[in-house]
């Protein structure tokens, strides 16, 4: 079998999709690889454009010619297999939470992960099917439109996965680009807009032989694109101010912070007499001994409701931070049977009559709320505190020493459009984010690295520092450029001491996403697809 034919074999889509997952965070270094994300996506475009069933040829006769029969069927299969390999390679660690810590039988846990990946892959299968049908029409108008068509359809699939049925956008292709030449884009177009550009580049990589290089218009377009990219990169670093100097007051003062990482084993965390006692003792000691102006403890650092804590424990914490120059944010469940329970962050600071409170808004299906008709599934697992009430989308920030700190809990930082809602009023917009998480549910896996990249993307979108306090990792300080400035080793118990500086200037993404959400991207992609579709109908 010729190499080119072997590469075009449909099951190779699974391997290419696994490469897409590897691009998000490799298991050896945990680093993202944007070039690999573009390269594997280019393979998919090649498969969809050059439909090689018997042989692969780059001759003009094979240039996006309609297949006999129904081209959408093969397109769907290739796209679905690619996405299946990608998604399985991205969140295979859900097996650990369901089987190891949830008590679900291994075969059922495997089946559940497979079913989730297979269902989410349908979005990408449909995108590939439509591309297979419409690409001959777009090709008649030039390779540039083919690239835009693929980028629009792929982005629609990403948007659908991240929005429909509460959304599960973990592992979107854009997260491979938190480092690299495209990292200037999130401040303007967000993660999904960056994904659009990466998909277009992947398509153009395949279409290079079809570009009319002898036409002067091609070079004019390239110069304009390069000039626009250079201007956007430059504006990012000069902050868009005439003298390239931020105005007075645009940067709150530097603040010292201590981030706590208790490393409580997940199988002990909610067990009375072991993990609960250990959590209360260690976090209590660190909160009492802290010296930084701001101290942050992770999600459910205190695994009991305040009224269930030992006598005097909660009052001692409040008293510790009721005076002086220190404040604390800590994760704790709140509520009761009547009002409902919440996964929350409580803040203590001097002069506060009542503690600050943030309730998690975007809950995790099956982990924090039970979808309709799936109670039978959650009853098969042993996950504590499995059904929470939902907090409001926009809640006040924690104001402290010139900072407006916006908490988000665990995978809430996947949803940039929801965090953007907090920037509608510049006067109250956050100056920094605080993410409290517990990724111990997924063991010592690449999930830790993937989540760190997600937090870095939010920092790039809003140009805000992200303080991450986690149970097992990655506890880190991320600056407003998305760079990790301090990091605690994973699966260790310790305190990360460092500093951060908040920001008040709003990025273009924060401005338009706070008003319109992701609808501008939906609209752009739908217009591109509809325009090609209408041309095909003529």
C-alpha positions, 0 to 999 in steps of 0.5 A: 500500500502506498504511503499516501493511500495509507495516510488517506485510510479513514481509520487514520482519522482517529490517530490524527484526532489523537494528535489534536489532543496531544497538541493541547498538552503533551503528557511529558512536559504538559506544554501546548503545541499550536503547530501540531494542532494546525498540522493535524487539522490540515490533515482533516482538510486534506482528507475532505478535499482530496477524497482518495479512495483508490489513490491520492493525486495532486493533479488538477483533476482531483481538485475538489471534484464532487464524489459519486453518490453522497459526499456528505456521508464520507465527510461525516465519517472522517470528521466524526472519527477525527473528533472521536480520537481528539475528544477521547484523547482529551478527556479520557481521564473522566474514567478516573472520576467515575470509576476510581472515585465515583465507584462506577463499574469499569466497563460502564465508566468506559462506555460513558466516556465513549458515549460522551465523546461519540455524541460530541463528535457529531458536531464535527461530523456534521461540519465535515459533511457540510464542508464536503458538500459545499467545498466544490462550490467554494472552490470555483470562487477560489481557495481563500473562500474554501479556507473561510468555509472550513473555518466557519463550519469548524468554529460553528461545531466548536461553538455548538459543543461549548454552548448547547446542553449546558456546553462542554468546551473542554479541549477546544483547539484554541487552547493549543495556542496559548503560546506561539504566534497567535497568542495576540488574538484572544484579546480581540476575538477570544478563544473561538475567534482564535480557533477560527483563524487556526482552522483557516490556516490549516485549510490554507496549508493544504490549499497552498498549491492552488493559490494564484501566486502570479496574481498581484492581488494575492500579494496585496492580500498577503501584505494587508494580512501581515500588516494587520497582524503586525498592527494588532500585535503592536497595539497589544504591547503598546496598550493602544495609548498615544504615548504608549504609556498607560494612564495614571490609575490604570494599574492597581498596586502590586499585591502579595498573595498566598495560594494554598494547596492541601493535596488532600487525596480525593478518596479521603477528602469527604471521609469523616475522621480522615480527609475531613480532619486533615483538611480542617487542620491544615487549612486552618493552620495556614489561614491562621499563619498567613502573612500576605495581604491576600490568602486563597484556599481552593474549592471545598477546602473546608469540605463541611457546611459552616454549621457542621464545622467544629465548635468555634472553627468558623468564628475563629476564621472570621475573627482572624481576618476581622482586623488588620491588613489581610483578607482571605478567600476560601472554597466551602459549601453553603446552604441548607435543605430549604434554600438549596446547597451551593458550591461557594467561595467565602471572603473574609476581610476587615470591617465586613459585617458579613462575609463576601459570598460567591456561588458557582454559576456554571455547574458540572453535569452529573458532578454538581447537578443531575440532568433530567432523566439521568438520576439513575446514572448518578445513583450508580456513583458515590459522589458527595454533594452531587446536586447544587443550586446555581448562582447568578451569572453576574455577581459582585467582585471581592473588593480589597485594597484597590483590587476587584477580585472575581472568583470562579470555581473549577471549570467555570473558567472554560466559559469566557463569554460568561466571565465577560458578562462581568465587564459590562460596567467598566467601573465595576469590572474585575481587575483580577480573576481567582480560580479555585479548583479541585482536579483531584477527581482526575488523578495525576493526569494531563487534565491538570495541564489542560486546565492550566492552559484554559486559565491562561487563555482567559488571562489572554482574553481579558488581560487580567491576572489569574490566581489559581488555588487548587487541591492538587495542582496546578496552583499558579499565578498567571499574569495579564499576558497569560504567562505563569509567573509562579507555580507550585509542584503538583501533588504536593502540599504547600503554599505558593507565595508571589505577587500580581498586579491587576488591570483596569483597561478593557480588551476589545473582546471584553467590550464586545463579548460583555454586550453580545456574548458569542453571537457575533462569531455565530453570525459571521460563521453562519453568514459565510456558510449561508453565502456559499450555500446560496451560491450552490443553489443557483 
